[in-house]
């Protein structure tokens, strides 16, 4: 398929409505899973062959200046954030005490016989499985056949995978295939997905540097809740004070969300929701550990003052089908690097649509995910992190440039780059 033919047919093909039931070549899936819309570029061979898959560490082609965050500023690893290990004093003070130090690259390079390459981001340890196993399955295949190749990788890793590291690796390779397809067709990935669903995507900022986010222009903020059940009533009071401060800075019309990061019990989540009701919280996210589907269902039924969101640590359409069957969440938050890649994210979204559930991906602004967000009418907002406070002006100017930031009635909005593929400005280290 040449670029002109593709661009003429892609918008008509669409991305994210439910399809007419036709199956991708070689694909076999249970009939009860709704299919995403057909992808126009799957109808033709690319005349490319995969020649290698390698784990790589990627660095920017235009490096940013290094700097130390401003004293007292909040960041994700060196401050206390409620987490599943908060019940153990040894690990409670900060995430860096239990995060893995180095599981190898989580990014891959997929090479083809015509010199077109793709970069793909996955989850922790993705590179090892991709290089040591998935390369064996995919070398010699047509990189455009993303549905077929996803099925091969899924079936080929079932005996040790289904979630976690194996799906992290599938995600990385799958995302790299989409990068190749966009480069080969000289089109940004969002065009492969059917085109833009809107001109700009409203964004929310995650993090507790509330003053920085408000000054930048955000009117939607997600707070990382610092305290959980191990901190008792005092922790509840401190959490409430954090939310109250955010409400004061945002004003009555801003939106506040809470990231609870798998740290709560049902009773704690109920009590926190009760206390925060006057502050109008938009959602509470990942209150319980991700396998507690029954608990999430009970919370969703009991807590009426806010919405329940989850899915950051869920994987594949099969995991999200459990969320659907349990009616466990109002909002799904799959991560494109952890859930199975862009190909599987489309399946998850198709399922969500049948249940009337919006999909707001975790980390939606980063490393290619914004293309899905931009093309998907079922995704109302995009998550963002701001660069830490205290950096030189260039850091924030480049952030605005890369994400094509605009300001308007909803605060900050963005759109992905228009360069071919995911538009990465990266290279192997």
C-alpha positions in Angstrom: 0.0 0.0 0.0 1.5 3.4 -0.9 1.1 6.5 1.2 -1.4 8.2 -1.0 -3.7 5.1 -1.0 -3.4 4.8 2.7 -4.2 8.4 3.5 -7.2 8.3 1.2 -8.7 5.2 3.0 -7.6 5.7 6.6 -10.2 8.2 7.7 -13.0 6.1 6.2 -11.7 3.1 8.0 -11.8 4.8 11.3 -10.3 3.4 14.5 -12.5 2.9 17.3 -16.0 2.1 16.4 -16.9 -1.5 16.7 -16.1 -3.5 13.6 -18.2 -5.7 11.3 -16.9 -8.9 12.8 -14.3 -9.6 10.1 -11.2 -11.3 11.6 -7.6 -10.3 11.0 -5.6 -12.9 9.0 -4.7 -15.8 11.2 -6.5 -14.4 14.2 -8.7 -16.5 16.4 -10.5 -14.9 19.4 -13.6 -15.7 21.4 -16.7 -14.4 19.7 -17.8 -12.5 22.8 -15.0 -9.9 22.5 -16.0 -6.9 20.4 -13.5 -6.2 17.6 -12.0 -2.8 17.0 -12.5 -1.3 13.6 -10.4 -2.7 10.7 -7.1 -1.1 10.1 -6.7 0.0 6.4 -3.0 -0.7 6.3 -3.6 -4.4 7.2 -5.2 -5.0 3.8 -1.8 -4.8 2.0 1.6 -6.3 2.5 4.3 -3.8 3.4 7.1 -5.4 1.4 9.1 -5.2 4.6 10.5 -8.1 6.7 11.6 -8.0 10.3 15.3 -8.8 10.5 16.1 -8.2 14.2 14.6 -7.2 17.6 17.0 -5.7 20.1 16.8 -4.4 23.6 18.1 -0.8 23.6 18.4 2.2 25.9 17.1 5.3 24.2 18.3 8.8 24.7 17.0 12.1 23.2 18.6 13.4 20.0 18.3 16.8 21.6 19.3 16.3 25.2 17.8 18.6 27.9 20.0 20.3 30.4 20.4 18.4 33.7 19.3 20.0 36.9 18.3 19.3 40.5 14.6 19.8 41.3 13.9 22.8 43.5 14.3 22.1 47.2 11.1 20.8 48.8 9.5 19.9 45.5 7.5 16.7 45.2 8.7 13.9 42.9 7.6 10.3 42.5 10.5 8.4 44.0 11.9 10.4 46.9 8.7 11.3 48.8 6.2 9.2 50.7 3.4 7.9 48.5 0.8 5.4 49.8 1.6 2.0 48.2 1.0 -1.7 48.8 4.2 -2.0 50.9 3.3 0.9 53.3 2.3 -1.7 55.9 6.0 -2.5 56.3 7.9 0.3 58.0 11.1 -0.6 56.1 9.6 0.4 52.7 7.1 3.1 53.8 9.1 6.3 53.5 9.6 6.4 49.7 9.1 4.2 46.6 12.8 4.1 45.8 13.2 1.7 48.7 11.4 -1.0 46.9 11.5 -0.2 43.2 13.8 -2.5 41.2 17.2 -0.9 40.6 17.8 -2.1 37.0 15.9 -4.8 35.1 17.5 -3.9 31.9 16.1 -1.8 29.1 12.3 -1.5 28.8 12.6 -0.3 25.2 13.3 -2.2 22.0 14.5 -1.5 18.4 12.8 -3.5 15.6 14.8 -3.6 12.4 13.6 -4.4 8.8 15.3 -5.4 5.6 14.6 -2.0 4.0 16.3 0.0 6.7 13.1 1.3 8.4 13.3 0.8 12.1 10.8 1.3 15.0 11.2 2.1 18.6 8.8 0.6 21.2 8.4 1.3 24.9 7.3 -1.4 27.3 7.3 -2.1 31.0 10.1 -3.2 33.3 12.4 -5.9 31.9 10.6 -5.8 28.5 13.9 -5.8 26.6 15.2 -9.1 27.9 12.1 -11.1 26.8 11.8 -9.2 23.5 15.4 -9.9 22.5 15.7 -13.4 23.9 12.3 -14.8 22.9 10.0 -12.6 20.8 12.7 -12.1 18.1 12.6 -15.8 17.5 8.9 -15.6 16.8 8.8 -12.5 14.6 12.0 -12.4 12.4 11.0 -12.8 8.8 7.4 -11.5 9.3 5.7 -8.5 7.8 5.7 -5.7 10.4 2.4 -4.3 9.2 0.5 -7.4 10.4 0.2 -6.1 13.9 -2.9 -8.2 14.8 -1.4 -11.4 13.6 2.0 -10.8 15.2 0.4 -9.8 18.5 -1.4 -13.2 18.5 1.8 -15.0 17.8 3.6 -13.3 20.7 0.6 -13.8 23.0 0.3 -17.5 22.2 4.0 -18.0 22.3 4.4 -16.6 25.8 1.3 -18.1 27.4 3.3 -20.9 29.2 5.2 -18.3 31.3 3.4 -15.0 30.7 -0.2 -13.7 30.5 0.7 -10.7 32.6 3.7 -8.9 33.9 7.1 -9.1 32.2 6.0 -11.1 29.2 3.2 -8.6 28.4 5.6 -5.8 29.0 7.8 -7.2 26.2 4.8 -7.8 23.9 3.9 -4.2 24.4 7.3 -2.9 23.5 7.5 -4.9 20.3 4.0 -4.2 19.3 4.5 -0.4 19.8 7.7 -0.6 17.7 5.7 -2.2 14.8 3.3 0.7 14.8 6.3 3.1 14.7 7.5 1.2 11.6 4.2 1.3 9.9 3.9 5.0 10.4 7.4 5.6 9.1 6.9 3.4 6.1 3.6 5.2 5.2 5.1 8.6 6.1 2.2 9.2 8.5 1.9 9.9 12.2 0.4 6.9 14.1 -2.8 8.8 14.8 -3.5 8.8 11.1 -3.1 5.0 11.0 -5.7 4.9 13.7 -8.2 6.9 11.6 -7.2 10.5 12.2 -7.8 13.0 14.9 -10.9 12.7 17.0 -10.7 16.5 17.9 -8.3 19.4 17.5 -6.9 19.2 21.0 -7.1 16.9 24.0 -7.7 18.5 27.5 -5.1 17.4 30.0 -4.8 16.9 33.7 -1.5 17.1 35.6 -0.4 14.3 38.0 1.7 15.2 41.0 1.7 17.2 44.2 3.5 20.3 43.0 0.1 22.0 42.9 1.4 25.5 42.7 3.5 24.7 39.7 0.7 23.0 37.9 -1.8 25.9 38.5 0.7 28.5 37.5 1.4 26.5 34.3 -2.3 26.6 33.5 -3.7 23.3 34.5 -7.3 23.2 35.8 -7.3 19.5 36.4 -4.9 17.9 38.9 -4.4 14.3 40.1 -2.9 14.1 43.6 -0.6 11.3 44.7 -2.1 10.4 48.1 0.7 10.2 50.6 -0.9 8.3 53.5 -2.8 5.0 53.8 -4.2 2.7 56.5 -0.9 2.4 58.3 -1.1 6.1 59.2 -4.4 5.9 60.9 -6.6 8.9 61.6 -3.7 11.4 61.4 -2.9 10.2 57.9 -6.6 10.7 56.9 -6.4 14.3 58.2 -3.2 15.0 56.2 -4.7 13.5 53.0 -7.8 15.7 53.5 -5.5 18.8 54.0 -3.7 18.1 50.8 -7.0 17.9 48.9 -8.3 21.0 50.6 -5.2 22.9 49.5 -5.6 21.8 45.9 -9.2 22.9 45.9 -8.3 26.3 47.3 -5.6 26.8 44.6 -7.7 25.4 41.7 -10.9 27.2 42.7 -14.4 25.8 42.6 -14.4 24.9 38.9 -11.2 22.8 38.8 -11.1 19.0 38.9 -9.3 17.0 41.5 -8.5 13.3 41.2 -6.7 11.0 43.6 -4.1 8.4 42.9 -4.3 5.8 45.7 -1.8 3.4 44.1 -3.2 0.0 45.4 -2.6 1.1 49.0 -6.1 1.1 50.7 -8.5 -1.2 52.4 -12.2 -1.0 51.6 -12.9 0.6 54.9 -10.2 3.2 54.5 -11.3 4.1 51.0 -14.9 4.6 52.2 -13.8 6.8 55.1 -11.5 8.9 52.9 -14.3 9.4 50.3 -16.7 10.4 53.1 -14.3 13.0 54.4 -13.5 14.4 51.0 -17.1 14.7 49.7 -17.2 18.5 50.4 -14.2 19.0 48.1 -15.8 17.4 45.1 -13.3 14.8 44.0 -13.7 13.6 40.4 -12.3 10.1 40.8 -10.4 7.9 43.2 -7.9 5.7 41.4 -6.6 2.2 42.2 -7.9 2.2 45.8 -7.3 -1.6 46.1 -4.8 -4.1 44.7 -5.5 -4.9 41.1 -6.7 -8.5 41.6 -9.3 -7.6 44.2 -12.2 -7.4 41.6 -14.8 -8.3 44.2 -13.6 -5.5 46.6 -13.5 -3.0 43.8 -17.1 -3.9 42.9 -18.2 -3.4 46.5 -16.5 0.0 46.7 -18.0 1.2 43.4 -21.4 0.2 44.7 -20.9 1.9 48.1 -19.1 5.1 47.2 -21.5 7.5 45.4 -19.7 10.8 45.9 -17.0 10.1 43.3 -16.1 7.8 40.5 -13.9 4.7 40.7 -11.0 4.4 38.3 -8.5 1.6 37.8 -6.5 -0.4 35.2 -3.0 1.0 35.3 -1.8 -2.4 36.5 -4.3 -4.5 34.5 -3.3 -6.3 31.3 -4.9 -7.4 28.0 -8.6 -7.6 27.0 -8.9 -10.7 29.3 -8.0 -8.7 32.4 -10.2 -5.9 31.5 -13.1 -8.3 30.9 -12.9 -9.2 34.5 -13.2 -5.5 35.5 -16.2 -5.4 33.2 -17.8 -8.5 34.5 -17.4 -7.4 38.1 -18.6 -3.8 37.2 -15.5 -2.7 39.2 -14.8 0.7 37.8 -16.3 3.8 36.1 -13.1 4.6 34.2 -10.5 2.3 32.7 -6.8 3.4 32.7 -4.7 0.9 30.7 -1.1 1.7 30.1 0.0 1.2 26.5 3.4 0.0 27.7 2.1 -2.6 30.2 -1.3 -3.8 28.9 -0.1 -5.4 25.6 0.7 -2.4 23.4 -1.3 -0.2 21.0 -2.8 -3.2 19.3 -4.2 -4.6 22.5 -5.2 -1.2 23.7 -7.6 -1.0 20.8 -9.3 -4.2 21.9 -9.6 -3.0 25.5 -11.2 0.2 24.2 -13.6 -1.7 22.0 -14.7 -3.7 25.1 -15.0 -0.5 27.2 -17.3 1.1 24.6 -19.8 -1.7 24.8 -20.1 -1.0 28.6 -20.2 2.8 28.2 -16.8 3.2 30.0 -14.3 5.9 29.1 -10.7 4.9 28.6 -8.1 7.4 29.9 -4.7 5.7 29.6 -2.2 5.9 32.3 0.7 8.0 31.2 -1.3 9.1 28.2 1.1 11.9 27.1 4.3 9.9 27.0 6.3 7.9 24.4 3.6 7.5 21.8 0.5 7.0 23.9 -0.8 10.5 22.9 -1.5 9.2 19.4 -4.1 6.8 20.7 -5.6 9.5 23.0 -5.8 12.0 20.1 -7.5 9.5 17.8 -9.9 8.1 20.3 -13.3 9.8 20.9 -13.7 7.6 23.9 -10.8 9.3 25.7 -11.9 12.6 27.1 -8.7 13.6 28.9 -4.9 13.0 28.7 -2.7 12.5 31.7 0.5 14.6 31.9 3.5 15.1 34.3 5.2 18.4 34.3 9.1 18.5 34.4 10.1 19.0 38.0 10.3 22.6 39.3 13.6 24.4 39.4 14.8 23.8 35.9 16.1 26.3 33.3 13.5 27.9 31.0 14.5 25.7 28.1 13.1 22.6 29.9 9.6 24.0 30.0 9.7 25.6 26.6 10.8 22.3 25.0 8.0 20.5 26.9 5.4 22.9 25.4 6.9 22.5 22.0 7.0 18.7 22.0 3.4 18.4 23.2 2.1 21.3 21.3 0.6 22.8 24.4 -2.3 25.3 24.2 -4.3 27.0 26.9 -8.0 27.5 26.9 -11.3 27.2 29.0 -10.4 23.7 30.1 -6.9 24.6 31.0 -4.0 22.8 29.3 -4.6 20.9 26.1 -2.1 19.0 23.8 -1.8 17.0 20.6 0.9 14.5 19.5 3.7 15.3 17.0 2.9 15.1 13.3 6.1 13.4 12.4 5.9 9.9 10.8 5.4 7.0 13.2 5.3 8.0 16.8 7.5 11.0 16.0 10.2 10.1 18.5 13.3 12.2 18.6 15.3 9.4 20.2 18.4 7.3 19.3 20.0 4.2 20.9 22.5 5.1 23.5 
